[in-house]
């Protein structure tokens, strides 16, 4: 999910992978693998990517977390149910004013 979004944003800005790689201090092969969702993006790169691609860091972080969750549950029979339980817990915490508290 995140990799495809990064590719879309990069192309919309007219940037080449080489430029993104240079900004992140990584090689072009890493950027290519990230964009094909073959390699996860380092969380440490999100801020720089948000700045470079003129895109909200929170949106990139949302996709980054979604990728992690998906990888955890994609082959589990109760994967969707597990996510629904987490969603309910987070909603309950938010409703109780505990939005910034770790669960």
ZALOZA-581768 format. One line per field, with one value per atom (N, C-alpha, C, O): z, x, y; residue number from 0; residue in three letters; atom name. Coordinates in Angstrom, 1 decimal, m for minus. Each point is the difference from the previous one (the first is absolute). Layout:
BEGIN
Z	(Z, ...)
X	(X, ...)
Y	(Y, ...)
pos	(NUM, ...)
code	(ALA, ...)
site	(CA, ...)
***
This chain:
BEGIN
Z	(0.0, 0.0, 0.0, m0.9, 1.9, 0.1, m1.2, m0.5, 0.1, m1.1, m1.3, m0.7, 0.4, m1.1, 0.1, m1.0, 2.2, 0.2, m0.3, m0.6, 1.1, m0.1, m1.5, m0.5, m0.2, m1.5, m0.7, m0.8, 1.2, m0.6, 0.3, m0.9, 2.1, 0.4, m0.7, m0.5, 0.4, m0.6, m1.5, m0.5, m0.1, m1.5, m0.2, m1.0, 1.9, m0.2, 0.2, m0.6, 1.4, 0.2, m1.1, m0.1, m0.8, m1.0, 0.5, m0.6, 1.7, 0.6, m0.5, m0.2, 0.1, m0.4, 1.3, 1.0, m1.0, 1.2, 0.5, 1.2, m2.1, 0.4, 0.9, 0.9, m1.2, 0.9, 1.4, 1.0, m1.0, 1.3, 0.8, 1.2, m1.9, 0.7, 0.6, 1.1, m1.9, 0.5, 1.2, 1.0, m1.0, 1.2, 1.2, 1.2, m1.4, 1.2, 0.3, 1.1, m1.9, 0.2, 0.0, 0.8, m1.9, m0.2, m1.5, m0.8, 0.3, m1.4, m0.7, 0.6, m1.9, m0.9, 0.1, m0.1, 0.2, 0.1, 1.2, m0.1, 1.2, 1.2, m0.3, 0.3, m1.0, m0.3, m1.0, 0.2, m1.1, m1.0, 0.7, m0.2, 1.2, 0.7, 0.9, 0.2, 0.4, 0.9, m0.9, 0.4, m1.5, m0.9, m0.5, m0.3, 0.2, m0.4, 1.2, m0.2, 1.4, 1.2, 0.3, 0.5, m1.0, 0.3, 1.2, 0.5, m0.1, 1.2, 0.8, m0.6, 1.9, 0.8, 0.1, 0.0, 0.1, 0.2, 1.5, 0.9, m0.7, 1.4, 0.5, m0.7, 1.9, 0.6, 0.1, m0.1, 0.2, 0.1, m1.3, 0.0, m1.1, m1.3, m0.2, m1.0, 1.8, m0.3, 0.0, m0.9, 1.9, 0.0, m1.2, m0.6, 0.2, m1.2, m1.3, m0.8, 0.7, m1.1, m0.1, m1.0, 2.2, 0.0, m0.5, m0.7, 1.2, m0.4, m1.5, m0.8, 0.3, m1.4, m0.9, m1.1, 1.5, m0.9, 0.3, m0.6, 1.5, 0.4, 0.3, m0.6, 1.6, 0.3, 1.6, 0.6, 0.0, 1.5, 0.5, m0.3, 1.3, 0.6, 0.7, 0.0, 0.6, 0.7, m1.0, 0.4, m1.6, m1.0, m0.4, m0.2, 0.1, m0.3, 1.2, m0.2, 1.4, 1.2, 0.1, 0.3, m0.7, 0.0, m1.0, 0.4, m1.5, m1.0, 0.5, m0.2, 0.8, 0.6, 1.0, 0.0, 0.9, 1.0, m0.6, 0.4, m1.4, m0.7, m0.6, 0.0, m0.6, m0.6, 1.0, m0.2, 1.4, 1.0, 0.5, 0.2, 0.0, 0.5, m1.0, 0.3, m1.6, m1.0, m0.1, m0.1, 0.2, 0.0, 1.2, m0.2, 1.3, 1.2, m0.2, 0.5, m1.1, 0.0, m1.4, 0.0, m1.0, m1.4, m0.1, m0.9, 1.6, m0.2, 1.2, 0.2, 0.7, 1.1, m0.3, m0.5, 0.9, m0.2, 0.7, m0.4, 1.6, 0.8, m0.1, 0.9, m2.0, m0.2, 0.1, 0.7, m1.5, 0.0, 1.3, 0.5, 0.2, 1.3, 1.0, 0.8, m0.9, 0.9, m0.2, 1.0, m2.2, m0.3, 0.6, 0.5, m0.7, 0.6, 1.5, 0.5, 0.2, 1.4, 0.4, 0.9, m1.6, 0.2, m0.3, 0.8, m1.8, m0.3, 1.1, 0.4, 0.1, 1.1, 1.3, 0.7, m0.4, 1.1, m0.2, 1.0, m2.1, m0.3, 0.1, 0.5, m1.0, 0.0, 1.5, 0.4, 0.4, 1.4, 0.7, 0.8, m1.1, 0.7, m0.5, 0.9, m2.1, m0.6, 0.7, 0.4, m0.3, 0.6, 1.5, 0.6, 0.0, 1.5, 0.1, 1.1, m2.2, 0.1, 0.1, 0.5, m0.9, 0.1, m1.3, m0.3, m0.7, m1.4, m0.1, m0.9, 1.7, m0.1, 0.9, 0.1, 0.6, 0.9, m0.7, m0.8, 1.0, m0.6, 0.6, 1.1, m2.0, 0.5, 0.8, 0.5)
X	(0.8, m0.8, 0.9, m0.2, 1.1, 0.8, 0.9, 0.2, 0.4, 1.0, m0.7, 0.6, m1.8, m0.7, m0.4, 0.1, m0.4, m0.3, 1.2, 0.0, 1.2, 1.2, 0.4, 0.4, m0.6, 0.3, m1.0, 0.5, m1.7, m1.0, 0.4, 0.0, 0.4, 0.4, 1.2, 0.2, 0.8, 1.3, m0.2, 0.5, m1.3, m0.2, m0.8, 0.2, m1.2, m0.7, 0.8, m0.2, 1.3, 1.0, 1.0, 0.8, m0.7, 1.0, 1.3, 1.0, m0.9, 1.3, 0.4, m0.9, 2.2, 0.5, 0.4, 0.3, m0.3, 0.3, 1.4, 0.3, 0.6, 1.4, 0.0, 0.8, m1.7, m0.1, m0.5, 0.5, m1.5, m0.6, 1.1, 0.1, 0.6, 1.0, 1.1, 0.4, 0.0, 1.0, m0.4, 0.7, m2.0, m0.5, m0.1, 0.2, m0.5, m0.1, 1.4, 0.1, 0.9, 1.3, m0.1, 0.6, m1.3, m0.1, 0.3, 0.1, m0.1, 0.2, m1.3, m1.1, 1.2, m1.2, m0.8, m1.2, 2.0, m0.7, m0.9, m1.1, 1.4, m0.8, m1.3, m1.1, 1.2, m1.2, m0.9, m1.2, 1.8, m0.8, m0.7, m1.2, 1.8, m0.6, m1.1, m1.0, 1.2, m1.0, m1.2, m1.2, 1.3, m1.1, m0.8, m1.1, 1.8, m0.7, m0.5, m0.5, 0.6, m0.5, 0.8, m0.6, 1.8, 0.8, 0.9, 0.6, m0.4, 0.8, m0.7, m0.6, 0.5, m0.7, 0.8, 1.3, m2.0, 0.7, 0.4, m0.8, 1.9, 0.4, m0.8, m0.2, m0.3, m0.8, 0.9, m0.6, 1.9, 0.8, 0.0, 0.4, m0.8, 0.0, m1.3, m0.1, m0.9, m1.3, 0.0, m0.6, 1.2, 0.1, 0.6, m0.5, 1.6, 0.7, m0.8, 0.0, m0.6, m0.9, m1.2, m0.3, m0.3, m1.1, 0.5, m0.7, 1.8, 0.6, 0.3, m0.4, 1.1, 0.4, m1.2, 0.0, m1.0, m1.2, m1.2, m1.0, 1.3, m1.1, m1.3, m1.1, 1.2, m1.2, 0.0, 1.1, m2.2, m0.1, 0.7, m0.3, 1.2, 0.7, m1.0, 0.2, m1.3, m1.0, m0.6, m0.3, 0.1, m0.6, 0.9, m0.4, 1.7, 1.0, 0.1, 0.2, m0.2, 0.1, m1.2, 0.1, m1.3, m1.2, 0.2, m0.4, 0.9, 0.2, 1.1, m0.1, 1.1, 1.1, m0.5, 0.4, m1.2, m0.6, m1.0, 0.0, m0.8, m0.9, 0.8, m0.5, 1.6, 0.8, 0.5, m0.1, 0.5, 0.5, m1.2, 0.2, m1.3, m1.2, m0.4, m0.2, 0.2, m0.4, 1.0, m0.4, 1.7, 1.0, m0.2, 0.2, m0.6, m0.2, m1.2, 0.0, m1.1, m1.3, m0.4, m1.0, 1.8, m0.5, m0.2, m0.8, 1.5, m0.2, m0.7, 0.0, m0.6, m0.7, m1.5, m0.6, 0.0, m1.4, m0.8, m1.1, 1.6, m0.7, 0.6, m0.2, 0.9, 0.7, m0.9, 0.3, m1.4, m0.9, m0.7, m0.1, m0.2, m0.7, 1.0, m0.4, 1.7, 1.0, 0.1, 0.1, m0.1, 0.1, m1.3, 0.1, m1.2, m1.3, 0.1, m0.5, 1.1, 0.2, 0.9, m0.3, 1.4, 0.9, m0.7, 0.2, m1.0, m0.7, m1.0, m0.1, m0.5, m1.0, 0.8, m0.5, 1.6, 0.8, 0.5, m0.1, 0.6, 0.5, m1.1, 0.2, m1.4, m1.1, m0.5, m0.3, 0.3, m0.3, 1.0, m0.4, 1.6, 1.1, m0.2, 0.1, m0.4, m0.2, m1.2, 0.0, m1.1, m1.2, 0.2, m0.7, 1.7, 0.3, 1.1, 0.5, m0.1, 1.0, 1.4, 0.9, m0.7, 1.3, 0.7, 0.8, m1.1, 0.5, 1.5, 0.5, 0.2, 1.5, 0.7, 1.2, m2.0, 0.6, 0.2, m0.9, 2.0, 0.2, m1.0, m0.4, m0.1, m1.0, 0.7, m0.7)
Y	(m1.2, 1.2, 1.3, 0.8, m0.8, 1.2, 0.2, 1.1, m2.2, 0.0, 0.5, 0.9, m1.3, 0.4, 1.5, 0.7, m0.2, 1.4, 0.8, 1.1, m1.5, 0.7, 0.1, 1.1, m2.2, 0.1, 1.0, 0.8, m0.9, 1.0, 1.4, 0.9, m0.6, 1.4, 0.4, 1.1, m2.0, 0.3, 0.3, 1.0, m1.8, 0.2, 1.3, 0.7, m0.4, 1.2, 1.3, 1.0, m1.2, 1.2, 0.0, 0.9, m1.9, m0.1, m0.3, 0.3, m1.0, m0.4, m1.4, m0.8, 0.6, m1.3, m0.7, 0.6, m2.0, m0.8, 0.4, 0.0, 0.4, 0.3, 1.2, 0.1, 0.9, 1.2, m0.3, 0.4, m1.3, m0.4, m0.8, 0.2, m1.1, m0.7, 0.9, m0.3, 1.3, 0.9, 0.7, 0.2, 0.3, 0.7, m0.9, 0.5, m1.8, m0.9, m0.6, m0.7, 0.9, m0.6, m1.5, m0.7, 0.2, m1.4, m0.2, 0.9, m2.2, m0.2, m0.1, m0.1, 0.3, 0.0, m1.3, 0.0, m1.1, m1.3, m0.1, m0.6, 1.2, 0.1, 0.7, m0.5, 1.7, 0.7, m0.8, 0.0, m0.6, m0.8, m1.2, m0.2, m0.4, m1.1, 0.5, m0.6, 1.7, 0.7, 0.3, m0.3, 0.8, 0.4, m1.2, 0.1, m1.2, m1.3, m0.7, m1.2, 1.8, m0.7, m1.3, m0.9, 0.8, m1.1, 0.2, m1.0, 2.2, 0.3, 1.1, 0.9, m1.1, 1.0, 1.3, 0.0, 1.1, 1.3, 0.1, m0.4, 1.0, 0.2, 1.2, 1.0, m1.1, 1.1, 1.2, 1.1, m1.2, 1.2, 0.8, 1.1, m1.7, 0.7, 0.7, 0.8, m1.0, 0.6, 1.5, 0.6, 0.0, 1.5, 0.6, 0.9, m1.5, 0.5, m0.2, 0.9, m2.1, m0.2, 1.0, 0.4, m0.2, 1.0, 1.4, 0.6, m0.2, 1.3, 0.0, 0.9, m1.9, m0.1, m0.1, 0.6, m1.3, m0.3, 1.0, m0.2, 1.1, 1.0, m0.7, 0.3, m1.2, m0.8, m0.1, m0.1, 0.1, m0.1, m1.2, m1.1, 1.3, m1.1, m0.9, m1.3, 1.8, m0.8, m1.0, m1.2, 1.6, m0.9, m1.1, m1.2, 1.5, m1.0, m1.0, m1.2, 1.8, m0.9, m0.9, m1.2, 1.7, m0.8, m1.2, m1.2, 1.4, m1.1, m0.9, m1.2, 1.8, m0.9, m0.9, m1.2, 1.7, m0.9, m1.0, m1.2, 1.6, m0.9, m1.1, m1.2, 1.5, m1.1, m1.0, m1.2, 1.7, m0.9, m0.9, m1.2, 1.8, m0.7, m1.1, m1.2, 1.6, m0.9, m1.2, m1.2, 1.5, m1.1, m1.0, m1.2, 1.8, m0.9, m0.9, m1.1, 1.5, m0.7, m0.6, m0.7, 1.0, m0.4, m1.5, m0.4, m0.4, m1.5, m0.6, m1.3, 2.1, m0.5, m0.1, 1.0, m2.1, m0.2, 1.1, 0.4, 0.0, 1.0, 1.4, 0.8, m0.6, 1.3, 1.2, 1.0, m1.0, 1.1, 0.2, 1.1, m2.2, 0.1, 0.6, 0.8, m1.2, 0.6, 1.5, 0.8, m0.3, 1.4, 0.7, 1.1, m1.7, 0.6, 0.1, 1.0, m2.0, 0.1, 1.2, 0.8, m0.7, 1.1, 1.4, 0.9, m0.9, 1.2, 0.4, 1.2, m2.2, 0.3, 0.5, 0.9, m1.5, 0.4, 1.4, 0.9, m0.5, 1.3, 1.0, 1.1, m1.4, 0.9, 0.2, 1.1, m2.1, 0.1, 0.9, 0.9, m1.1, 0.9, 1.4, 0.9, m0.7, 1.4, 0.6, 1.2, m1.9, 0.5, 0.3, 0.9, m1.5, 0.2, 1.1, 0.1, 0.5, 1.1, m0.5, 0.7, m1.9, m0.6, m0.2, m0.9, 1.8, m0.1, m0.1, m0.7, 1.4, 0.0, m1.0, 0.0, m0.8, m1.0, m1.3, m0.5, m0.2, m1.3, m1.0, 0.1, m1.0, m1.0, m1.0, m0.9)
pos	(0, 0, 0, 0, 1, 1, 1, 1, 2, 2, 2, 2, 3, 3, 3, 3, 4, 4, 4, 4, 5, 5, 5, 5, 6, 6, 6, 6, 7, 7, 7, 7, 8, 8, 8, 8, 9, 9, 9, 9, 10, 10, 10, 10, 11, 11, 11, 11, 12, 12, 12, 12, 13, 13, 13, 13, 14, 14, 14, 14, 15, 15, 15, 15, 16, 16, 16, 16, 17, 17, 17, 17, 18, 18, 18, 18, 19, 19, 19, 19, 20, 20, 20, 20, 21, 21, 21, 21, 22, 22, 22, 22, 23, 23, 23, 23, 24, 24, 24, 24, 25, 25, 25, 25, 26, 26, 26, 26, 27, 27, 27, 27, 28, 28, 28, 28, 29, 29, 29, 29, 30, 30, 30, 30, 31, 31, 31, 31, 32, 32, 32, 32, 33, 33, 33, 33, 34, 34, 34, 34, 35, 35, 35, 35, 36, 36, 36, 36, 37, 37, 37, 37, 38, 38, 38, 38, 39, 39, 39, 39, 40, 40, 40, 40, 41, 41, 41, 41, 42, 42, 42, 42, 43, 43, 43, 43, 44, 44, 44, 44, 45, 45, 45, 45, 46, 46, 46, 46, 47, 47, 47, 47, 48, 48, 48, 48, 49, 49, 49, 49, 50, 50, 50, 50, 51, 51, 51, 51, 52, 52, 52, 52, 53, 53, 53, 53, 54, 54, 54, 54, 55, 55, 55, 55, 56, 56, 56, 56, 57, 57, 57, 57, 58, 58, 58, 58, 59, 59, 59, 59, 60, 60, 60, 60, 61, 61, 61, 61, 62, 62, 62, 62, 63, 63, 63, 63, 64, 64, 64, 64, 65, 65, 65, 65, 66, 66, 66, 66, 67, 67, 67, 67, 68, 68, 68, 68, 69, 69, 69, 69, 70, 70, 70, 70, 71, 71, 71, 71, 72, 72, 72, 72, 73, 73, 73, 73, 74, 74, 74, 74, 75, 75, 75, 75, 76, 76, 76, 76, 77, 77, 77, 77, 78, 78, 78, 78, 79, 79, 79, 79, 80, 80, 80, 80, 81, 81, 81, 81, 82, 82, 82, 82, 83, 83, 83, 83, 84, 84, 84, 84, 85, 85, 85, 85, 86, 86, 86, 86, 87, 87, 87, 87, 88, 88, 88, 88, 89, 89, 89, 89, 90, 90, 90, 90, 91, 91, 91, 91, 92, 92, 92, 92, 93, 93, 93, 93, 94, 94, 94, 94, 95, 95, 95, 95, 96, 96, 96, 96, 97, 97, 97, 97, 98, 98, 98, 98, 99, 99, 99, 99, 100, 100, 100, 100, 101, 101, 101, 101, 102, 102, 102, 102)
code	(UNK, UNK, UNK, UNK, UNK, UNK, UNK, UNK, UNK, UNK, UNK, UNK, UNK, UNK, UNK, UNK, UNK, UNK, UNK, UNK, UNK, UNK, UNK, UNK, UNK, UNK, UNK, UNK, UNK, UNK, UNK, UNK, UNK, UNK, UNK, UNK, UNK, UNK, UNK, UNK, UNK, UNK, UNK, UNK, UNK, UNK, UNK, UNK, UNK, UNK, UNK, UNK, UNK, UNK, UNK, UNK, UNK, UNK, UNK, UNK, UNK, UNK, UNK, UNK, UNK, UNK, UNK, UNK, UNK, UNK, UNK, UNK, UNK, UNK, UNK, UNK, UNK, UNK, UNK, UNK, UNK, UNK, UNK, UNK, UNK, UNK, UNK, UNK, UNK, UNK, UNK, UNK, UNK, UNK, UNK, UNK, UNK, UNK, UNK, UNK, UNK, UNK, UNK, UNK, UNK, UNK, UNK, UNK, UNK, UNK, UNK, UNK, UNK, UNK, UNK, UNK, UNK, UNK, UNK, UNK, UNK, UNK, UNK, UNK, UNK, UNK, UNK, UNK, UNK, UNK, UNK, UNK, UNK, UNK, UNK, UNK, UNK, UNK, UNK, UNK, UNK, UNK, UNK, UNK, UNK, UNK, UNK, UNK, UNK, UNK, UNK, UNK, UNK, UNK, UNK, UNK, UNK, UNK, UNK, UNK, UNK, UNK, UNK, UNK, UNK, UNK, UNK, UNK, UNK, UNK, UNK, UNK, UNK, UNK, UNK, UNK, UNK, UNK, UNK, UNK, UNK, UNK, UNK, UNK, UNK, UNK, UNK, UNK, UNK, UNK, UNK, UNK, UNK, UNK, UNK, UNK, UNK, UNK, UNK, UNK, UNK, UNK, UNK, UNK, UNK, UNK, UNK, UNK, UNK, UNK, UNK, UNK, UNK, UNK, UNK, UNK, UNK, UNK, UNK, UNK, UNK, UNK, UNK, UNK, UNK, UNK, UNK, UNK, UNK, UNK, UNK, UNK, UNK, UNK, UNK, UNK, UNK, UNK, UNK, UNK, UNK, UNK, UNK, UNK, UNK, UNK, UNK, UNK, UNK, UNK, UNK, UNK, UNK, UNK, UNK, UNK, UNK, UNK, UNK, UNK, UNK, UNK, UNK, UNK, UNK, UNK, UNK, UNK, UNK, UNK, UNK, UNK, UNK, UNK, UNK, UNK, UNK, UNK, UNK, UNK, UNK, UNK, UNK, UNK, UNK, UNK, UNK, UNK, UNK, UNK, UNK, UNK, UNK, UNK, UNK, UNK, UNK, UNK, UNK, UNK, UNK, UNK, UNK, UNK, UNK, UNK, UNK, UNK, UNK, UNK, UNK, UNK, UNK, UNK, UNK, UNK, UNK, UNK, UNK, UNK, UNK, UNK, UNK, UNK, UNK, UNK, UNK, UNK, UNK, UNK, UNK, UNK, UNK, UNK, UNK, UNK, UNK, UNK, UNK, UNK, UNK, UNK, UNK, UNK, UNK, UNK, UNK, UNK, UNK, UNK, UNK, UNK, UNK, UNK, UNK, UNK, UNK, UNK, UNK, UNK, UNK, UNK, UNK, UNK, UNK, UNK, UNK, UNK, UNK, UNK, UNK, UNK, UNK, UNK, UNK, UNK, UNK, UNK, UNK, UNK, UNK, UNK, UNK, UNK, UNK, UNK, UNK, UNK, UNK, UNK, UNK, UNK, UNK, UNK, UNK, UNK, UNK, UNK, UNK, UNK, UNK, UNK, UNK, UNK, UNK, UNK, UNK, UNK, UNK, UNK, UNK, UNK)
site	(N, CA, C, O, N, CA, C, O, N, CA, C, O, N, CA, C, O, N, CA, C, O, N, CA, C, O, N, CA, C, O, N, CA, C, O, N, CA, C, O, N, CA, C, O, N, CA, C, O, N, CA, C, O, N, CA, C, O, N, CA, C, O, N, CA, C, O, N, CA, C, O, N, CA, C, O, N, CA, C, O, N, CA, C, O, N, CA, C, O, N, CA, C, O, N, CA, C, O, N, CA, C, O, N, CA, C, O, N, CA, C, O, N, CA, C, O, N, CA, C, O, N, CA, C, O, N, CA, C, O, N, CA, C, O, N, CA, C, O, N, CA, C, O, N, CA, C, O, N, CA, C, O, N, CA, C, O, N, CA, C, O, N, CA, C, O, N, CA, C, O, N, CA, C, O, N, CA, C, O, N, CA, C, O, N, CA, C, O, N, CA, C, O, N, CA, C, O, N, CA, C, O, N, CA, C, O, N, CA, C, O, N, CA, C, O, N, CA, C, O, N, CA, C, O, N, CA, C, O, N, CA, C, O, N, CA, C, O, N, CA, C, O, N, CA, C, O, N, CA, C, O, N, CA, C, O, N, CA, C, O, N, CA, C, O, N, CA, C, O, N, CA, C, O, N, CA, C, O, N, CA, C, O, N, CA, C, O, N, CA, C, O, N, CA, C, O, N, CA, C, O, N, CA, C, O, N, CA, C, O, N, CA, C, O, N, CA, C, O, N, CA, C, O, N, CA, C, O, N, CA, C, O, N, CA, C, O, N, CA, C, O, N, CA, C, O, N, CA, C, O, N, CA, C, O, N, CA, C, O, N, CA, C, O, N, CA, C, O, N, CA, C, O, N, CA, C, O, N, CA, C, O, N, CA, C, O, N, CA, C, O, N, CA, C, O, N, CA, C, O, N, CA, C, O, N, CA, C, O, N, CA, C, O, N, CA, C, O, N, CA, C, O, N, CA, C, O, N, CA, C, O, N, CA, C, O, N, CA, C, O, N, CA, C, O, N, CA, C, O, N, CA, C, O, N, CA, C, O, N, CA, C, O)
***
